[in-house]
Amino acid sequence: MWRSSRGSRGREVTCIACGDSVPRSKAREYDKYGDRWDRSDKEFEYLCKPCDRERCHQPRDDLETHLEAVEAATDDPDQEAFLAAFLDRAEVRDESVEER
């Protein structure tokens, strides 16, 4: 991977999965649009290396759109309500959650 010339050395970033602050050199870029190679006018989020290893690296097939729709349909849900709404919507979309 190419090194950034923008002085990212020593910079700390926050892992979007666990919330820990880690040096940029100890993190992985996460692009919710799945296109990390198109870098113009884009700000990346970051995952610490342990969280990156734990996540599924398979294609997301409109997952971001699905999550935004669930969030819009629920009024400030807690985690349990959000997950229940997500599963309900997945069943409506005729997706097998167990296979994912």
Summary of the structure (lengths in Angstrom):
residues: 100
radius of gyration: 16.3
end to end distance: 29.7
largest distance: 46.9
contacts: 185
relative contact order: 0.11
helix: 34%
strand: 15%
